[in-house]
Amino acid sequence: MNNSIQKQSEAVIEVLQNYQSMASVIPESFLETVPYIFDFTESNLELAEIDLNDAEDFSNYIADTIAKNGCIYGMGGYGENRILYRRSSLFASEAEPRSIHLGVDLWLPVGTPIFAPLEARTHSFQDNHAFGDYGGTIILEHNIDNVIFYTLYGHMSRASLDSLRVGQKIEAGQQIASVGNYEENGNWPSHLHFEIITNLLGKYGDFPGVASATEKDYYLTICPDPNLILRIN
C-alpha cells in the first residue's frame, strides 16, 4: 500500500468523523424510515430465481422486496462480494473478475432528487452508458480544512448532466441530480451508487465502483465507508 494513499485516506476519515453539519444526500423523508438491507452475495438464494440480465425483471425484484418488507427504499453494498456483476462483461472481461463493491447503493424510485452533502465544486461528469456501467455520473470535489476528497454519484438521469459545468460551485444541500431509469443508468434498477474517493488516480468523469478480490484492500482504502457521509441508521 502506498503510504501517501494511506495517509490521505486516514485524513479524510478523520475530518468526516469530526464534521457535524452534513446535508442529507437523499430526501429527509427517506431517512425517517429504516431501509431494507439487500444481500447480493452468493448466500442470497433468491437471486438464482430472477434474470439479472433483464433490467425489468431485476427492477421488479428490487421494488417487490422493498415493499414486502414494509420499507420505502433499500440500501447495501459497501465491501460486499457480489455476484451481480456476472451480468456484464464490463466486470468479467479482465484477467481477474471484479466483484467487490466500493460504494453504497441506495435503491430509490426513479426521479428521486439527490443532494450535495457538503460544499463542493463540480470536478467532472459524463454518461458512462455501457451495459452495467454507471450511466449518468457526477464527481464532486470537496475541501474541508485543506483535506481534499471526492464523492461520486452514479446511475443518475441523463438530464442531470445538462446543467452542470466543470468547476461550478455547489452548495451543501443543493440538488445536483435525480435518479435515472434503467434505460439511461447502465441497465440497473433505479438507485444511487454513492462513493467517497480519497484519490481519483487521474480519473475523470468515472472511477471504479467495483474491485477485484486481489485489489480489495487497496481500493477500500481509497474508498472509505460512504456512511461517513450518508449517516444512515
BELDATA-V107100 format. One record per residue. PSI is psi in radians with two decimals (none if undefined). OMEGA is omega in radians with two decimals (* if undefined). NEAR is the number of other C-alpha atoms within 12 Angstrom. Layout:
((PSI OMEGA NEAR) (PSI OMEGA NEAR))
//
This chain:
((2.25 3.08 15) (2.23 -3.05 14) (-0.64 -3.13 12) (-0.61 3.09 14) (-0.75 3.12 25) (-0.79 -3.11 22) (-0.69 3.12 18) (-0.75 3.13 26) (-0.76 3.12 32) (-0.67 3.13 26) (-0.71 3.12 26) (-0.79 3.13 36) (-0.77 -3.12 29) (-0.78 -3.09 18) (-0.60 3.12 25) (-0.62 3.10 32) (-0.53 -3.07 21) (-0.06 -3.08 15) (2.24 -3.00 19) (-0.77 -2.96 15) (1.27 3.14 18) (2.29 3.04 27) (2.76 3.13 24) (2.41 3.12 28) (-0.53 3.13 39) (2.87 -3.12 39) (2.49 -3.09 27) (-0.50 -3.11 19) (-0.56 3.09 15) (-0.68 -3.07 27) (-0.24 3.08 23) (-0.08 -3.14 15) (2.99 3.12 17) (2.25 3.14 20) (2.71 2.97 26) (2.26 -3.11 30) (2.00 -3.13 26) (2.62 3.04 30) (2.01 -3.14 26) (0.50 3.04 29) (3.09 3.13 24) (-0.34 -3.10 17) (-0.28 3.11 14) (1.67 -3.06 16) (-0.30 3.10 12) (-0.48 -3.08 18) (-0.44 3.13 25) (-0.24 -3.08 17) (-0.07 3.14 11) (2.77 3.12 20) (1.74 -3.10 18) (-0.32 3.12 27) (-0.19 3.11 24) (1.86 -3.04 21) (-0.60 3.14 27) (-0.77 3.12 21) (-0.77 3.12 20) (-0.75 -3.14 27) (-0.71 3.12 28) (-0.67 3.10 23) (-0.80 -3.14 27) (-0.90 -3.09 37) (-0.75 -3.12 27) (-0.69 -3.13 21) (-0.74 3.10 25) (-0.82 -3.07 25) (-0.78 -3.06 19) (-0.27 3.07 15) (0.20 3.04 17) (0.45 -3.12 16) (2.93 3.10 24) (-0.14 3.02 28) (2.90 -3.13 37) (2.89 -3.08 37) (2.73 2.99 36) (2.96 2.90 33) (-0.39 -2.99 34) (2.12 3.13 36) (0.10 -3.07 34) (2.39 3.07 33) (1.73 -2.94 29) (2.63 3.00 31) (-0.09 -3.08 27) (-0.58 -2.95 36) (-0.05 3.04 31) (-0.25 -3.14 26) (-0.26 -3.03 28) (2.34 3.09 25) (-0.26 3.10 20) (-0.55 -3.08 27) (-0.24 -3.00 28) (-0.07 -3.02 20) (-0.10 -3.10 14) (3.04 -3.11 13) (-0.69 3.08 12) (2.08 -3.13 18) (2.60 3.10 26) (2.34 -3.11 33) (-0.12 -3.09 36) (2.03 -3.06 35) (2.28 -3.02 39) (-0.10 3.14 40) (-2.90 3.00 41) (2.38 3.03 38) (2.30 3.00 43) (1.92 -3.06 44) (1.89 -2.94 43) (2.76 3.09 36) (2.65 3.05 32) (2.38 3.10 28) (-0.11 3.11 26) (2.22 3.14 31) (2.54 3.13 29) (2.37 -3.01 39) (2.67 3.04 36) (2.24 -3.11 37) (-0.35 -3.05 39) (2.78 3.00 33) (2.48 -3.03 28) (3.11 2.86 31) (2.66 3.13 30) (1.98 3.12 32) (-0.87 -3.09 32) (2.87 3.10 30) (2.66 3.05 40) (2.91 3.09 35) (1.79 3.09 31) (1.53 -2.83 30) (0.06 3.12 27) (2.68 3.10 22) (2.18 3.14 26) (-0.03 -3.12 32) (-2.91 -3.04 33) (-0.36 -2.91 46) (-2.42 3.12 39) (2.16 -3.02 44) (2.31 3.12 46) (2.34 3.06 48) (2.14 3.08 44) (2.53 3.07 44) (2.30 -3.12 37) (2.64 3.09 33) (1.90 3.08 24) (2.04 3.14 24) (0.74 3.13 14) (0.28 2.99 12) (2.02 -3.06 21) (2.36 3.08 28) (3.11 -2.99 37) (2.67 2.97 43) (2.46 -3.12 49) (2.41 -3.13 51) (1.90 -3.09 55) (2.73 3.11 51) (0.56 3.09 52) (2.88 3.11 50) (2.66 3.08 41) (-0.63 -3.14 31) (-0.43 3.12 25) (-0.43 -3.08 32) (-0.27 -2.97 31) (-0.65 -3.03 19) (0.08 -3.10 15) (2.66 2.96 26) (2.53 -3.12 21) (2.33 3.09 22) (-0.10 -3.11 16) (2.56 3.14 19) (2.37 3.11 21) (2.26 3.11 27) (2.64 3.03 21) (2.30 -3.13 22) (-0.05 3.13 23) (2.36 3.08 24) (2.28 -3.13 27) (-0.26 -3.03 42) (3.11 2.95 38) (2.69 -3.07 38) (2.32 -3.11 45) (2.89 3.05 39) (3.00 -3.00 32) (-0.29 3.11 36) (-0.24 -3.10 28) (0.01 -3.03 34) (0.40 -3.11 38) (0.28 3.13 36) (0.83 3.07 33) (2.71 2.90 45) (2.60 -3.02 40) (2.24 3.12 40) (2.94 2.98 43) (2.19 2.91 48) (2.03 -3.11 48) (2.32 -3.04 47) (2.40 2.97 45) (2.35 -3.10 42) (2.18 -3.12 42) (-0.33 3.11 40) (2.03 -3.06 36) (-0.12 3.09 30) (0.58 3.10 17) (0.06 -3.11 13) (2.73 -3.10 17) (2.09 3.13 24) (0.13 -3.07 32) (2.67 3.03 33) (2.52 -3.12 37) (2.34 3.03 39) (-0.07 -3.10 43) (2.41 -3.12 41) (2.81 3.02 34) (2.84 3.13 29) (-0.64 -3.14 22) (-0.62 -3.09 17) (0.19 -3.06 22) (-0.94 -3.06 28) (-0.70 -3.14 21) (-0.89 -3.06 26) (-0.55 3.08 37) (-0.36 3.00 35) (-0.76 3.13 32) (-0.53 -3.09 40) (1.44 -3.12 43) (3.00 -3.05 39) (2.06 3.14 35) (-0.33 -3.14 39) (-0.12 2.95 30) (-0.52 3.10 31) (-0.80 -3.07 37) (-0.73 3.12 37) (0.84 3.11 22) (2.29 -3.09 28) (none * 16))
//
